[in-house]
Amino acid sequence: MRFEIVGEISNVEIIAQGNAIRELALLRNQYGLGNWRKKKGIAQLRLDDGSMAMAEVHWYEAHGIGKVKIKIKEWL
C-alpha cells in the first residue's frame, strides 16, 4: 500500500541506534555509512484512494541521508 505523510510526525521516539539495529548491514550497503537510528512516531497519512488515516509509523534515519524505509506499524 502506498501512502504519503501529511504534515509532521509527532511523538517521535528512538527505538534503536547503532549496533542495536537488526538491519544495520543492509542499511549501510544500500544507503551508506551514517549514524543510523530506528525511530517511531504518529503521522497522518493520505492513502492511494485519497482517504486520510492516522497511524504509527517506523523508519530508519541517518544524518545527511534522511528518512528511509518508512513502514506503517499500527492504524490508530
Biopython code that builds the backbone (N, CA, C, O; Angstrom):
import numpy as np
from Bio.PDB.StructureBuilder import StructureBuilder

atoms = [
    (1, "MET", "N", (0.835, -1.174, 0.000)),
    (1, "MET", "CA", (0.000, 0.000, 0.000)),
    (1, "MET", "C", (0.881, 1.239, 0.000)),
    (1, "MET", "O", (1.789, 1.376, 0.820)),
    (2, "ARG", "N", (0.601, 2.121, -0.918)),
    (2, "ARG", "CA", (1.340, 3.375, -0.960)),
    (2, "ARG", "C", (0.636, 4.410, -0.120)),
    (2, "ARG", "O", (-0.587, 4.396, 0.020)),
    (3, "PHE", "N", (1.424, 5.311, 0.440)),
    (3, "PHE", "CA", (0.872, 6.377, 1.265)),
    (3, "PHE", "C", (1.809, 7.564, 1.236)),
    (3, "PHE", "O", (2.973, 7.455, 0.853)),
    (4, "GLU", "N", (1.275, 8.703, 1.652)),
    (4, "GLU", "CA", (2.042, 9.932, 1.742)),
    (4, "GLU", "C", (1.814, 10.522, 3.121)),
    (4, "GLU", "O", (0.676, 10.592, 3.585)),
    (5, "ILE", "N", (2.874, 10.942, 3.777)),
    (5, "ILE", "CA", (2.752, 11.562, 5.094)),
    (5, "ILE", "C", (2.326, 13.011, 4.901)),
    (5, "ILE", "O", (2.953, 13.766, 4.158)),
    (6, "VAL", "N", (1.237, 13.386, 5.595)),
    (6, "VAL", "CA", (0.703, 14.737, 5.512)),
    (6, "VAL", "C", (1.072, 15.461, 6.803)),
    (6, "VAL", "O", (0.708, 15.003, 7.886)),
    (7, "GLY", "N", (1.771, 16.555, 6.713)),
    (7, "GLY", "CA", (2.175, 17.305, 7.906)),
    (7, "GLY", "C", (3.406, 16.702, 8.556)),
    (7, "GLY", "O", (4.205, 16.026, 7.909)),
    (8, "GLU", "N", (3.543, 16.959, 9.843)),
    (8, "GLU", "CA", (4.708, 16.492, 10.590)),
    (8, "GLU", "C", (4.395, 15.221, 11.372)),
    (8, "GLU", "O", (3.239, 14.933, 11.684)),
    (9, "ILE", "N", (5.435, 14.477, 11.679)),
    (9, "ILE", "CA", (5.309, 13.286, 12.513)),
    (9, "ILE", "C", (5.438, 13.733, 13.966)),
    (9, "ILE", "O", (6.373, 14.453, 14.313)),
    (10, "SER", "N", (4.500, 13.307, 14.819)),
    (10, "SER", "CA", (4.527, 13.708, 16.226)),
    (10, "SER", "C", (4.919, 12.532, 17.120)),
    (10, "SER", "O", (4.950, 11.384, 16.678)),
    (11, "ASN", "N", (5.213, 12.831, 18.362)),
    (11, "ASN", "CA", (5.591, 11.814, 19.371)),
    (11, "ASN", "C", (6.746, 10.936, 18.887)),
    (11, "ASN", "O", (6.696, 9.715, 19.034)),
    (12, "VAL", "N", (7.773, 11.538, 18.319)),
    (12, "VAL", "CA", (8.907, 10.793, 17.763)),
    (12, "VAL", "C", (9.771, 10.251, 18.897)),
    (12, "VAL", "O", (10.132, 10.975, 19.825)),
    (13, "GLU", "N", (10.092, 8.968, 18.805)),
    (13, "GLU", "CA", (10.955, 8.298, 19.782)),
    (13, "GLU", "C", (12.003, 7.485, 19.042)),
    (13, "GLU", "O", (11.745, 6.973, 17.953)),
    (14, "ILE", "N", (13.184, 7.367, 19.632)),
    (14, "ILE", "CA", (14.228, 6.494, 19.095)),
    (14, "ILE", "C", (14.006, 5.104, 19.671)),
    (14, "ILE", "O", (13.938, 4.936, 20.889)),
    (15, "ILE", "N", (13.892, 4.110, 18.800)),
    (15, "ILE", "CA", (13.702, 2.717, 19.223)),
    (15, "ILE", "C", (15.050, 2.034, 19.402)),
    (15, "ILE", "O", (15.273, 1.329, 20.386)),
    (16, "ALA", "N", (15.951, 2.250, 18.436)),
    (16, "ALA", "CA", (17.270, 1.614, 18.471)),
    (16, "ALA", "C", (18.253, 2.488, 17.709)),
    (16, "ALA", "O", (17.864, 3.287, 16.857)),
    (17, "GLN", "N", (19.528, 2.324, 18.025)),
    (17, "GLN", "CA", (20.555, 3.050, 17.280)),
    (17, "GLN", "C", (21.825, 2.226, 17.217)),
    (17, "GLN", "O", (22.090, 1.389, 18.079)),
    (18, "GLY", "N", (22.604, 2.482, 16.174)),
    (18, "GLY", "CA", (23.881, 1.792, 16.010)),
    (18, "GLY", "C", (23.733, 0.291, 15.874)),
    (18, "GLY", "O", (22.892, -0.188, 15.114)),
    (19, "ASN", "N", (24.547, -0.453, 16.608)),
    (19, "ASN", "CA", (24.573, -1.911, 16.504)),
    (19, "ASN", "C", (23.306, -2.593, 17.000)),
    (19, "ASN", "O", (23.131, -3.788, 16.768)),
    (20, "ALA", "N", (22.428, -1.878, 17.670)),
    (20, "ALA", "CA", (21.170, -2.448, 18.140)),
    (20, "ALA", "C", (20.156, -2.615, 16.998)),
    (20, "ALA", "O", (19.133, -3.276, 17.179)),
    (21, "ILE", "N", (20.427, -2.029, 15.836)),
    (21, "ILE", "CA", (19.542, -2.140, 14.682)),
    (21, "ILE", "C", (19.833, -3.448, 13.960)),
    (21, "ILE", "O", (20.971, -3.701, 13.566)),
    (22, "ARG", "N", (18.800, -4.288, 13.783)),
    (22, "ARG", "CA", (18.979, -5.586, 13.143)),
    (22, "ARG", "C", (19.398, -5.460, 11.687)),
    (22, "ARG", "O", (20.194, -6.267, 11.208)),
    (23, "GLU", "N", (18.882, -4.470, 10.976)),
    (23, "GLU", "CA", (19.142, -4.314, 9.552)),
    (23, "GLU", "C", (20.292, -3.352, 9.262)),
    (23, "GLU", "O", (20.354, -2.784, 8.172)),
    (24, "LEU", "N", (21.191, -3.162, 10.203)),
    (24, "LEU", "CA", (22.266, -2.178, 10.050)),
    (24, "LEU", "C", (23.149, -2.462, 8.832)),
    (24, "LEU", "O", (23.480, -1.537, 8.091)),
    (25, "ALA", "N", (23.529, -3.697, 8.615)),
    (25, "ALA", "CA", (24.376, -4.043, 7.464)),
    (25, "ALA", "C", (23.664, -3.732, 6.154)),
    (25, "ALA", "O", (24.283, -3.221, 5.221)),
    (26, "LEU", "N", (22.371, -4.034, 6.073)),
    (26, "LEU", "CA", (21.589, -3.745, 4.873)),
    (26, "LEU", "C", (21.498, -2.240, 4.632)),
    (26, "LEU", "O", (21.646, -1.787, 3.497)),
    (27, "LEU", "N", (21.257, -1.463, 5.681)),
    (27, "LEU", "CA", (21.179, -0.008, 5.551)),
    (27, "LEU", "C", (22.502, 0.576, 5.053)),
    (27, "LEU", "O", (22.516, 1.446, 4.182)),
    (28, "ARG", "N", (23.596, 0.096, 5.606)),
    (28, "ARG", "CA", (24.909, 0.600, 5.193)),
    (28, "ARG", "C", (25.214, 0.232, 3.747)),
    (28, "ARG", "O", (25.805, 1.031, 3.021)),
    (29, "ASN", "N", (24.820, -0.966, 3.318)),
    (29, "ASN", "CA", (25.055, -1.369, 1.927)),
    (29, "ASN", "C", (24.213, -0.554, 0.955)),
    (29, "ASN", "O", (24.709, -0.139, -0.093)),
    (30, "GLN", "N", (22.943, -0.317, 1.288)),
    (30, "GLN", "CA", (22.034, 0.370, 0.373)),
    (30, "GLN", "C", (22.204, 1.887, 0.379)),
    (30, "GLN", "O", (22.123, 2.522, -0.673)),
    (31, "TYR", "N", (22.441, 2.477, 1.562)),
    (31, "TYR", "CA", (22.403, 3.934, 1.685)),
    (31, "TYR", "C", (23.716, 4.560, 2.127)),
    (31, "TYR", "O", (23.883, 5.774, 2.005)),
    (32, "GLY", "N", (24.650, 3.770, 2.634)),
    (32, "GLY", "CA", (25.948, 4.299, 3.032)),
    (32, "GLY", "C", (26.125, 4.377, 4.541)),
    (32, "GLY", "O", (25.194, 4.135, 5.309)),
    (33, "LEU", "N", (27.325, 4.716, 4.938)),
    (33, "LEU", "CA", (27.640, 4.830, 6.351)),
    (33, "LEU", "C", (26.927, 6.034, 6.952)),
    (33, "LEU", "O", (26.667, 7.026, 6.271)),
    (34, "GLY", "N", (26.621, 5.930, 8.214)),
    (34, "GLY", "CA", (25.959, 7.025, 8.905)),
    (34, "GLY", "C", (25.649, 6.617, 10.328)),
    (34, "GLY", "O", (25.798, 5.451, 10.695)),
    (35, "ASN", "N", (25.227, 7.556, 11.113)),
    (35, "ASN", "CA", (24.803, 7.289, 12.484)),
    (35, "ASN", "C", (23.329, 6.897, 12.432)),
    (35, "ASN", "O", (22.449, 7.733, 12.641)),
    (36, "TRP", "N", (23.066, 5.622, 12.151)),
    (36, "TRP", "CA", (21.714, 5.137, 11.905)),
    (36, "TRP", "C", (20.919, 5.014, 13.191)),
    (36, "TRP", "O", (21.431, 4.579, 14.223)),
    (37, "ARG", "N", (19.652, 5.408, 13.107)),
    (37, "ARG", "CA", (18.706, 5.280, 14.214)),
    (37, "ARG", "C", (17.391, 4.755, 13.665)),
    (37, "ARG", "O", (16.974, 5.132, 12.569)),
    (38, "LYS", "N", (16.733, 3.878, 14.429)),
    (38, "LYS", "CA", (15.378, 3.454, 14.100)),
    (38, "LYS", "C", (14.450, 4.276, 14.972)),
    (38, "LYS", "O", (14.627, 4.336, 16.189)),
    (39, "LYS", "N", (13.443, 4.921, 14.347)),
    (39, "LYS", "CA", (12.540, 5.801, 15.075)),
    (39, "LYS", "C", (11.090, 5.407, 14.823)),
    (39, "LYS", "O", (10.778, 4.691, 13.872)),
    (40, "LYS", "N", (10.204, 5.899, 15.709)),
    (40, "LYS", "CA", (8.776, 5.702, 15.517)),
    (40, "LYS", "C", (8.054, 6.987, 15.886)),
    (40, "LYS", "O", (8.568, 7.805, 16.649)),
    (41, "GLY", "N", (6.862, 7.156, 15.338)),
    (41, "GLY", "CA", (6.062, 8.335, 15.614)),
    (41, "GLY", "C", (4.654, 8.177, 15.058)),
    (41, "GLY", "O", (4.339, 7.185, 14.401)),
    (42, "ILE", "N", (3.819, 9.165, 15.328)),
    (42, "ILE", "CA", (2.431, 9.173, 14.881)),
    (42, "ILE", "C", (2.319, 10.162, 13.720)),
    (42, "ILE", "O", (2.803, 11.291, 13.807)),
    (43, "ALA", "N", (1.675, 9.727, 12.629)),
    (43, "ALA", "CA", (1.548, 10.583, 11.451)),
    (43, "ALA", "C", (0.167, 10.453, 10.834)),
    (43, "ALA", "O", (-0.494, 9.421, 10.951)),
    (44, "GLN", "N", (-0.251, 11.520, 10.177)),
    (44, "GLN", "CA", (-1.468, 11.473, 9.377)),
    (44, "GLN", "C", (-1.053, 11.112, 7.966)),
    (44, "GLN", "O", (-0.129, 11.706, 7.410)),
    (45, "LEU", "N", (-1.739, 10.132, 7.385)),
    (45, "LEU", "CA", (-1.365, 9.606, 6.079)),
    (45, "LEU", "C", (-2.466, 9.842, 5.065)),
    (45, "LEU", "O", (-3.650, 9.805, 5.401)),
    (46, "ARG", "N", (-2.072, 10.086, 3.817)),
    (46, "ARG", "CA", (-3.010, 10.104, 2.699)),
    (46, "ARG", "C", (-2.768, 8.812, 1.926)),
    (46, "ARG", "O", (-1.665, 8.566, 1.438)),
    (47, "LEU", "N", (-3.801, 7.997, 1.821)),
    (47, "LEU", "CA", (-3.692, 6.694, 1.178)),
    (47, "LEU", "C", (-3.920, 6.810, -0.329)),
    (47, "LEU", "O", (-4.285, 7.874, -0.829)),
    (48, "ASP", "N", (-3.699, 5.691, -1.056)),
    (48, "ASP", "CA", (-3.861, 5.651, -2.507)),
    (48, "ASP", "C", (-5.221, 6.143, -2.975)),
    (48, "ASP", "O", (-5.321, 6.857, -3.972)),
    (49, "ASP", "N", (-6.262, 5.760, -2.255)),
    (49, "ASP", "CA", (-7.627, 6.107, -2.669)),
    (49, "ASP", "C", (-8.027, 7.536, -2.275)),
    (49, "ASP", "O", (-9.161, 7.945, -2.521)),
    (50, "GLY", "N", (-7.106, 8.300, -1.664)),
    (50, "GLY", "CA", (-7.384, 9.682, -1.289)),
    (50, "GLY", "C", (-7.883, 9.860, 0.132)),
    (50, "GLY", "O", (-8.009, 10.990, 0.603)),
    (51, "SER", "N", (-8.168, 8.766, 0.823)),
    (51, "SER", "CA", (-8.648, 8.872, 2.202)),
    (51, "SER", "C", (-7.494, 9.201, 3.143)),
    (51, "SER", "O", (-6.326, 8.988, 2.816)),
    (52, "MET", "N", (-7.843, 9.726, 4.321)),
    (52, "MET", "CA", (-6.856, 10.110, 5.332)),
    (52, "MET", "C", (-6.983, 9.161, 6.518)),
    (52, "MET", "O", (-8.078, 8.706, 6.847)),
    (53, "ALA", "N", (-5.850, 8.868, 7.157)),
    (53, "ALA", "CA", (-5.842, 7.988, 8.322)),
    (53, "ALA", "C", (-4.653, 8.325, 9.211)),
    (53, "ALA", "O", (-3.637, 8.841, 8.745)),
    (54, "MET", "N", (-4.798, 8.024, 10.502)),
    (54, "MET", "CA", (-3.702, 8.187, 11.456)),
    (54, "MET", "C", (-3.071, 6.815, 11.670)),
    (54, "MET", "O", (-3.765, 5.799, 11.711)),
    (55, "ALA", "N", (-1.741, 6.800, 11.807)),
    (55, "ALA", "CA", (-1.046, 5.533, 12.004)),
    (55, "ALA", "C", (0.271, 5.766, 12.738)),
    (55, "ALA", "O", (0.841, 6.856, 12.705)),
    (56, "GLU", "N", (0.737, 4.706, 13.401)),
    (56, "GLU", "CA", (2.095, 4.707, 13.952)),
    (56, "GLU", "C", (3.011, 4.232, 12.837)),
    (56, "GLU", "O", (2.778, 3.184, 12.234)),
    (57, "VAL", "N", (4.052, 5.004, 12.566)),
    (57, "VAL", "CA", (4.999, 4.655, 11.511)),
    (57, "VAL", "C", (6.388, 4.464, 12.107)),
    (57, "VAL", "O", (6.755, 5.118, 13.084)),
    (58, "HIS", "N", (7.154, 3.554, 11.504)),
    (58, "HIS", "CA", (8.545, 3.313, 11.893)),
    (58, "HIS", "C", (9.411, 3.604, 10.680)),
    (58, "HIS", "O", (8.982, 3.383, 9.547)),
    (59, "TRP", "N", (10.632, 4.099, 10.900)),
    (59, "TRP", "CA", (11.563, 4.384, 9.825)),
    (59, "TRP", "C", (12.984, 4.384, 10.351)),
    (59, "TRP", "O", (13.216, 4.388, 11.560)),
    (60, "TYR", "N", (13.936, 4.379, 9.420)),
    (60, "TYR", "CA", (15.359, 4.497, 9.739)),
    (60, "TYR", "C", (15.808, 5.876, 9.291)),
    (60, "TYR", "O", (15.298, 6.414, 8.308)),
    (61, "GLU", "N", (16.763, 6.446, 10.010)),
    (61, "GLU", "CA", (17.212, 7.798, 9.708)),
    (61, "GLU", "C", (18.690, 7.923, 10.046)),
    (61, "GLU", "O", (19.160, 7.393, 11.053)),
    (62, "ALA", "N", (19.411, 8.632, 9.189)),
    (62, "ALA", "CA", (20.823, 8.946, 9.442)),
    (62, "ALA", "C", (21.079, 10.378, 8.999)),
    (62, "ALA", "O", (20.479, 10.865, 8.041)),
    (63, "HIS", "N", (21.969, 11.034, 9.705)),
    (63, "HIS", "CA", (22.321, 12.416, 9.370)),
    (63, "HIS", "C", (22.909, 12.476, 7.969)),
    (63, "HIS", "O", (23.807, 11.702, 7.639)),
    (64, "GLY", "N", (22.415, 13.377, 7.153)),
    (64, "GLY", "CA", (22.895, 13.528, 5.796)),
    (64, "GLY", "C", (22.223, 12.605, 4.796)),
    (64, "GLY", "O", (22.382, 12.783, 3.588)),
    (65, "ILE", "N", (21.470, 11.617, 5.282)),
    (65, "ILE", "CA", (20.788, 10.676, 4.398)),
    (65, "ILE", "C", (19.274, 10.878, 4.483)),
    (65, "ILE", "O", (18.586, 10.857, 3.461)),
    (66, "GLY", "N", (18.761, 11.072, 5.679)),
    (66, "GLY", "CA", (17.330, 11.315, 5.857)),
    (66, "GLY", "C", (16.555, 10.063, 6.207)),
    (66, "GLY", "O", (17.135, 9.044, 6.582)),
    (67, "LYS", "N", (15.228, 10.145, 6.081)),
    (67, "LYS", "CA", (14.336, 9.042, 6.417)),
    (67, "LYS", "C", (14.284, 8.044, 5.269)),
    (67, "LYS", "O", (14.138, 8.425, 4.108)),
    (68, "VAL", "N", (14.407, 6.763, 5.607)),
    (68, "VAL", "CA", (14.309, 5.693, 4.609)),
    (68, "VAL", "C", (13.467, 4.562, 5.180)),
    (68, "VAL", "O", (13.355, 4.413, 6.397)),
    (69, "LYS", "N", (12.883, 3.775, 4.305)),
    (69, "LYS", "CA", (12.131, 2.574, 4.661)),
    (69, "LYS", "C", (11.021, 2.874, 5.682)),
    (69, "LYS", "O", (10.975, 2.263, 6.750)),
    (70, "ILE", "N", (10.147, 3.797, 5.354)),
    (70, "ILE", "CA", (9.040, 4.149, 6.244)),
    (70, "ILE", "C", (7.979, 3.053, 6.147)),
    (70, "ILE", "O", (7.564, 2.684, 5.048)),
    (71, "LYS", "N", (7.534, 2.527, 7.315)),
    (71, "LYS", "CA", (6.584, 1.430, 7.376)),
    (71, "LYS", "C", (5.421, 1.809, 8.287)),
    (71, "LYS", "O", (5.606, 2.477, 9.304)),
    (72, "ILE", "N", (4.230, 1.377, 7.912)),
    (72, "ILE", "CA", (3.063, 1.521, 8.784)),
    (72, "ILE", "C", (3.069, 0.356, 9.747)),
    (72, "ILE", "O", (3.091, -0.799, 9.321)),
    (73, "LYS", "N", (3.051, 0.640, 11.052)),
    (73, "LYS", "CA", (3.058, -0.439, 12.038)),
    (73, "LYS", "C", (1.708, -0.664, 12.687)),
    (73, "LYS", "O", (1.357, -1.801, 13.003)),
    (74, "GLU", "N", (0.932, 0.418, 12.894)),
    (74, "GLU", "CA", (-0.361, 0.252, 13.550)),
    (74, "GLU", "C", (-1.293, 1.383, 13.134)),
    (74, "GLU", "O", (-0.904, 2.551, 13.132)),
    (75, "TRP", "N", (-2.527, 1.028, 12.784)),
    (75, "TRP", "CA", (-3.545, 2.033, 12.480)),
    (75, "TRP", "C", (-4.133, 2.554, 13.774)),
    (75, "TRP", "O", (-4.363, 1.783, 14.706)),
    (76, "LEU", "N", (-4.375, 3.836, 13.844)),
    (76, "LEU", "CA", (-4.946, 4.433, 15.047)),
    (76, "LEU", "C", (-6.343, 4.966, 14.780)),
    (76, "LEU", "O", (-6.981, 5.505, 15.685)),
]
sb = StructureBuilder()
sb.init_structure("model")
sb.init_model(0)
sb.init_chain("A")
sb.init_seg("    ")
for serial, (resi, resn, name, xyz) in enumerate(atoms, 1):
    if name == "N":
        sb.init_residue(resn, " ", resi, " ")
    sb.init_atom(name, np.array(xyz, "f"), 0.0, 1.0, " ", f" {name:<3s}", serial, name[0])
structure = sb.get_structure()
